[in-house]
């Protein structure tokens, strides 16, 4: 492996504005991988205000419908599987490790959640129900009556919301590190541990050191990354900051409300699998055990012993 000269590792040596974006180049490479696994990227107007970007099977003969119009029904070759990414990710950089295993058994649908990369809405809503309704409206556009749903972290929270709002439409549910409960004290404890002033400071970093901290939170470690590379990732991946701050605020409020009244958490009625990192520093394993007990006999828990919060980095198939 070639070693970069030390002069190239300083932020001053490689000003990102004067060079092609390394993050965008990486995403272009990931897109080629998605294409190789039979996926194409399309955009769908799920209502008059909302556009959702989604990777769909290239074998589908239909094209995105205009707002309010329905696509012709497509007969899936394999069962449909909807994959929902986490808060610090996108459809491209979250699921790259799962493509080989999942694509053998499922027709994959991999959207960007609203306000991430290619998905956006002019609506003022930022609540979890809004995200879930948009994802189900996407399924309507694609004429998919029922599907399995897998979500990690924030994507898992939205997957749970979909399953409890539309139980007849979700066949199976997999939640990876999706802590539905988090007390105010636990939030403050995470902020103290990671030397962050506010949740926005932690989850929506504005400077390279903050992004490196977030990577370490998700993975429990991080390789050395130069400031110029981190800054490049910030400029590309952390768009729509005000909208994402609204999503974060609403999600934390919902988690704190669930912690105050755990009995109010809706129980999914389909088979549910919890996949958790044994070393998750955001949502400790004890939260998974409480969720499993609350969900009852239709729920089982798989623990990735050395897994951090971003379990998709280690678990290629998520025990589906």
Backbone torsions as a table, in degrees:
resi	resn	phi	psi	omega
1	UNK	NA	132.6	179.9
2	UNK	-69.8	145.1	179.7
3	UNK	-108.0	127.0	178.7
4	UNK	-69.9	139.2	172.4
5	UNK	-58.2	147.2	-176.5
6	UNK	-59.8	-29.0	-179.8
7	UNK	-64.9	-21.7	-178.7
8	UNK	-86.3	-5.5	-177.9
9	UNK	-93.1	-1.4	178.1
10	UNK	-92.6	151.0	-179.2
11	UNK	-66.3	-27.1	-178.6
12	UNK	-74.1	-25.5	-174.2
13	UNK	-72.9	-31.2	-175.2
14	UNK	-129.1	78.7	177.7
15	UNK	-63.3	122.3	-170.1
16	UNK	-62.9	-29.0	-177.3
17	UNK	-69.1	-19.8	-177.5
18	UNK	-96.5	-1.8	-176.4
19	UNK	-125.4	157.7	171.6
20	UNK	-59.3	147.1	-179.8
21	UNK	-70.2	119.4	176.8
22	UNK	-63.7	-37.0	179.7
23	UNK	-64.4	-42.8	178.6
24	UNK	-67.7	-35.5	175.5
25	UNK	-63.7	-43.2	177.8
26	UNK	-61.2	-44.0	179.4
27	UNK	-62.7	-36.6	177.5
28	UNK	-63.7	-38.6	176.6
29	UNK	-66.4	-42.1	177.2
30	UNK	-61.4	-39.0	-180.0
31	UNK	-61.9	-37.2	176.7
32	UNK	-64.0	-37.6	176.9
33	UNK	-64.5	-44.2	177.8
34	UNK	-59.7	-43.1	177.6
35	UNK	-59.6	-41.2	-178.9
36	UNK	-63.5	-26.8	177.4
37	UNK	-94.7	20.6	171.0
38	UNK	80.1	28.9	-179.7
39	UNK	-115.7	148.9	173.3
40	UNK	-130.4	153.0	-179.3
41	UNK	-95.5	126.0	176.3
42	UNK	-130.2	164.7	175.5
43	UNK	-123.0	142.5	-173.0
44	UNK	-131.3	126.8	173.1
45	UNK	-82.9	99.9	-176.7
46	UNK	-82.4	-18.3	167.7
47	UNK	-157.6	-174.6	-174.8
48	UNK	-69.4	-14.5	-177.3
49	UNK	-111.6	-11.4	-163.7
50	UNK	-127.4	129.5	177.6
51	UNK	-118.3	128.4	-179.6
52	UNK	-117.7	127.4	174.9
53	UNK	-92.6	133.2	-174.1
54	UNK	-150.5	136.9	170.1
55	UNK	-82.1	127.1	-177.7
56	UNK	-129.5	163.0	177.6
57	UNK	-60.5	129.8	179.9
58	UNK	-65.6	-19.1	-179.0
59	UNK	-73.9	-14.4	177.3
60	UNK	-64.1	134.4	-179.7
61	UNK	-85.2	-13.0	-176.2
62	UNK	-83.6	159.4	175.1
63	UNK	-117.0	163.4	-179.5
64	UNK	-54.8	135.6	179.8
65	UNK	-87.2	156.0	173.6
66	UNK	-67.7	161.4	-178.1
67	UNK	-55.5	128.6	177.6
68	UNK	86.6	-9.7	179.9
69	UNK	-98.1	154.0	-178.5
70	UNK	-102.7	141.8	173.4
71	UNK	-76.2	152.3	172.1
72	UNK	-63.0	143.9	-177.5
73	UNK	-63.9	139.9	176.6
74	UNK	-116.5	135.5	179.1
75	UNK	-86.0	113.8	-177.1
76	UNK	-70.1	140.1	176.4
77	UNK	-74.7	-30.7	-179.4
78	UNK	-134.8	164.8	179.1
79	UNK	-60.3	140.4	-179.9
80	UNK	-77.7	140.9	179.1
81	UNK	-131.9	123.0	179.2
82	UNK	-99.0	126.9	-178.4
83	UNK	-113.7	124.2	-177.0
84	UNK	-115.5	123.0	-174.0
85	UNK	-80.5	170.3	-179.9
86	UNK	-86.3	-178.1	-170.0
87	UNK	-69.9	-34.7	-176.8
88	UNK	-96.3	20.8	-172.2
89	UNK	-132.8	-166.5	175.1
90	UNK	-149.8	177.4	-179.0
91	UNK	-59.8	-33.2	-175.8
92	UNK	-77.2	-49.0	-170.8
93	UNK	-90.8	-0.4	-177.5
94	UNK	-93.4	-41.1	-166.1
95	UNK	-106.7	11.4	-174.3
96	UNK	-59.2	-35.0	-179.0
97	UNK	-73.9	-22.4	-175.8
98	UNK	-90.4	-13.7	-174.2
99	UNK	-56.5	-47.7	-176.6
100	UNK	-58.0	-45.2	-177.3
101	UNK	-74.3	-48.1	-174.8
102	UNK	-66.9	-39.0	-173.8
103	UNK	-68.0	-19.5	177.8
104	UNK	-71.5	-27.1	-171.2
105	UNK	-116.3	-14.8	-172.8
106	UNK	-136.8	153.7	161.9
107	UNK	-83.2	118.9	-171.4
108	UNK	-92.9	138.2	173.3
109	UNK	-128.2	114.6	-170.0
110	UNK	-127.1	92.3	-177.7
111	UNK	-89.1	161.7	161.9
112	UNK	-86.2	127.5	172.8
113	UNK	-62.8	160.5	-175.3
114	UNK	-59.7	133.2	179.9
115	UNK	79.1	11.3	172.7
116	UNK	-113.8	126.1	177.7
117	UNK	48.2	-110.3	-170.0
118	UNK	-87.8	3.8	-178.2
119	UNK	-107.8	137.7	-176.7
120	UNK	-156.2	155.2	175.1
121	UNK	-140.8	144.4	174.2
122	UNK	-87.8	0.2	175.9
123	UNK	-67.2	152.7	177.0
124	UNK	-87.5	-4.3	-177.5
125	UNK	-74.7	143.6	178.6
126	UNK	-133.2	8.6	-172.7
127	UNK	-80.7	162.8	-178.0
128	UNK	-63.1	-35.6	178.7
129	UNK	-62.0	-37.9	178.6
130	UNK	-60.2	-45.8	177.7
131	UNK	-61.6	-45.8	-177.6
132	UNK	-63.1	-41.8	179.1
133	UNK	-65.0	-36.8	178.2
134	UNK	-65.7	-40.7	178.7
135	UNK	-67.0	-36.6	177.3
136	UNK	-71.7	-34.2	174.6
137	UNK	-63.7	-33.7	174.2
138	UNK	-62.5	-45.0	177.4
139	UNK	-60.3	-37.2	176.4
140	UNK	-62.2	-44.5	178.8
141	UNK	-59.4	-36.3	-178.2
142	UNK	-86.1	-0.5	-179.4
143	UNK	56.7	43.1	175.7
144	UNK	-102.8	111.7	-175.4
145	UNK	-74.3	-42.5	-177.2
146	UNK	-142.5	146.1	-179.8
147	UNK	-155.0	158.8	167.9
148	UNK	-83.9	149.2	-177.2
149	UNK	-129.4	131.0	175.0
150	UNK	-121.8	129.7	177.5
151	UNK	-139.2	141.5	178.5
152	UNK	-115.2	134.3	177.3
153	UNK	58.4	-123.9	179.3
154	UNK	-58.4	-36.7	176.8
155	UNK	-62.8	-33.1	176.0
156	UNK	-68.9	-36.2	176.4
157	UNK	-62.1	-41.4	177.9
158	UNK	-69.8	-37.4	177.2
159	UNK	-61.4	-42.7	177.0
160	UNK	-61.5	-41.2	178.9
161	UNK	-63.4	-41.9	177.2
162	UNK	-60.0	-45.4	-175.3
163	UNK	-66.1	-32.1	-178.1
164	UNK	-89.5	-25.0	174.8
165	UNK	-80.5	-34.8	-174.6
166	UNK	-129.9	62.5	-173.2
167	UNK	-61.2	-29.1	-179.5
168	UNK	-74.5	-12.9	-175.7
169	UNK	-99.3	-12.7	-175.8
170	UNK	-112.3	120.8	-176.0
171	UNK	-85.0	-42.0	178.3
172	UNK	-142.2	154.8	-176.4
173	UNK	-133.7	129.1	175.0
174	UNK	-123.9	123.6	-180.0
175	UNK	-116.3	118.9	-179.5
176	UNK	-107.4	112.8	178.4
177	UNK	55.3	33.9	-175.4
178	UNK	-99.7	83.6	-178.5
179	UNK	-72.6	109.7	179.8
180	UNK	-82.5	-10.8	-179.0
181	UNK	-128.1	136.8	177.4
182	UNK	-160.0	116.0	-178.6
183	UNK	-75.0	162.9	176.4
184	UNK	-60.3	-37.7	178.2
185	UNK	-63.7	-39.3	178.0
186	UNK	-67.0	-38.2	176.5
187	UNK	-61.1	-47.3	-179.7
188	UNK	-64.4	-34.7	177.7
189	UNK	-64.6	-40.9	177.0
190	UNK	-64.2	-40.9	-179.8
191	UNK	-63.9	-42.9	178.9
192	UNK	-64.2	-43.8	-177.8
193	UNK	-60.5	-36.1	-175.2
194	UNK	-104.5	12.0	173.1
195	UNK	55.0	48.3	177.4
196	UNK	-116.3	145.0	-178.1
197	UNK	-80.8	-38.7	-176.2
198	UNK	-140.9	162.7	174.3
199	UNK	-57.7	-37.4	178.1
200	UNK	-63.5	-40.0	177.8
201	UNK	-60.2	-37.0	-177.2
202	UNK	-79.6	-46.9	-171.2
203	UNK	-95.2	-14.2	175.8
204	UNK	-127.8	65.8	-175.6
205	UNK	-62.2	149.4	-179.5
206	UNK	-111.9	-4.2	-178.9
207	UNK	-143.2	158.8	-170.7
208	UNK	-54.1	-41.7	-178.5
209	UNK	-61.9	-36.7	178.4
210	UNK	-67.2	-37.7	177.5
211	UNK	-66.5	-39.9	177.7
212	UNK	-62.4	-38.9	176.8
213	UNK	-61.9	-42.1	-180.0
214	UNK	-65.9	-39.1	177.0
215	UNK	-61.8	-41.7	179.3
216	UNK	-67.4	-36.4	177.1
217	UNK	-61.7	-42.8	-177.7
218	UNK	-74.8	-27.9	-172.5
219	UNK	-119.3	-3.8	-177.4
220	UNK	66.3	1.4	174.8
221	UNK	-166.6	169.0	177.3
222	UNK	-157.4	141.8	174.0
223	UNK	-69.9	167.2	174.1
224	UNK	-66.8	128.0	177.7
225	UNK	-129.1	125.1	-178.9
226	UNK	-68.5	153.8	-176.9
227	UNK	-58.1	-37.5	-177.0
228	UNK	-64.4	-34.1	179.0
229	UNK	-73.0	-40.9	176.8
230	UNK	-64.0	-40.4	178.6
231	UNK	-63.8	-39.1	177.6
232	UNK	-61.1	-44.4	178.7
233	UNK	-63.7	-39.3	177.5
234	UNK	-59.6	-44.7	-176.2
235	UNK	-68.2	-30.1	-176.4
236	UNK	-90.1	-44.8	-168.5
237	UNK	-93.9	-20.1	-173.8
238	UNK	-107.0	51.0	175.2
239	UNK	-80.0	173.3	177.4
240	UNK	51.2	47.5	-173.2
241	UNK	-63.5	-40.8	-179.4
242	UNK	-63.9	-42.6	179.8
243	UNK	-66.2	-41.3	178.9
244	UNK	-66.8	-34.5	176.4
245	UNK	-61.5	-37.7	176.2
246	UNK	-65.3	-41.3	176.3
247	UNK	-60.7	-44.1	-178.7
248	UNK	-63.6	-44.9	-179.5
249	UNK	-60.8	-45.2	-179.1
250	UNK	-65.9	-40.7	-177.4
251	UNK	-66.6	-40.0	178.3
252	UNK	-66.5	-39.7	176.8
253	UNK	-61.0	-41.7	179.9
254	UNK	-65.7	-41.3	179.6
255	UNK	-65.1	-39.2	178.6
256	UNK	-68.6	-38.4	176.7
257	UNK	-64.2	-40.4	177.6
258	UNK	-63.9	-36.8	179.6
259	UNK	-66.1	-35.3	178.8
260	UNK	-72.3	-30.5	-179.0
261	UNK	-138.6	75.2	-176.1
262	UNK	-58.2	-29.4	-179.7
263	UNK	-64.7	-15.8	-179.0
264	UNK	-83.2	-7.9	-179.4
265	UNK	-69.7	124.4	-178.9
266	UNK	-64.5	137.6	-178.3
267	UNK	-97.1	121.8	175.9
268	UNK	-65.2	142.2	-177.4
269	UNK	-100.9	-2.9	174.8
270	UNK	-97.1	168.9	176.6
271	UNK	-57.4	129.2	-174.7
272	UNK	-126.6	134.1	177.2
273	UNK	-118.6	127.7	172.6
274	UNK	-101.1	126.8	176.4
275	UNK	-117.8	122.4	-170.4
276	UNK	-133.8	144.3	172.3
277	UNK	-80.4	129.0	-179.8
278	UNK	-64.6	-18.0	179.8
279	UNK	-116.6	28.2	178.8
280	UNK	-63.4	119.7	-178.4
281	UNK	-95.3	-3.7	175.5
282	UNK	-97.4	-54.0	176.6
283	UNK	-116.4	93.8	-176.7
284	UNK	-57.3	157.4	-175.6
285	UNK	-57.8	-28.0	178.9
286	UNK	-59.0	-31.7	178.2
287	UNK	-65.1	-40.7	178.9
288	UNK	-62.4	-41.5	179.0
289	UNK	-64.1	-39.0	178.2
290	UNK	-66.0	-40.6	178.3
291	UNK	-64.6	-42.7	179.5
292	UNK	-61.1	-43.8	179.2
293	UNK	-63.4	-40.6	-179.4
294	UNK	-68.4	-38.6	-177.1
295	UNK	-73.8	-25.3	174.5
296	UNK	90.0	-161.3	-168.6
297	UNK	-68.4	-19.3	-179.6
298	UNK	-81.6	1.0	-176.7
299	UNK	-116.6	135.2	172.4
300	UNK	-126.9	158.8	-175.4
301	UNK	-120.8	129.1	172.8
302	UNK	-115.1	128.3	-177.6
303	UNK	-108.9	125.8	173.2
304	UNK	-90.5	101.6	-165.1
305	UNK	-53.4	-44.9	-178.4
306	UNK	-97.1	10.4	-176.3
307	UNK	-76.5	143.5	173.9
308	UNK	-94.4	-161.4	-179.9
309	UNK	-66.3	-41.5	-179.4
310	UNK	-82.4	71.0	-172.6
311	UNK	-67.4	-22.3	-179.5
312	UNK	-63.5	-17.1	177.1
313	UNK	-68.0	-28.9	-176.7
314	UNK	-105.7	-31.8	-170.7
315	UNK	-103.2	106.2	-173.0
316	UNK	-77.6	-16.4	-174.7
317	UNK	-129.3	-9.1	173.9
318	UNK	55.9	28.7	171.6
319	UNK	55.4	32.2	-174.3
320	UNK	-69.8	NA	NA
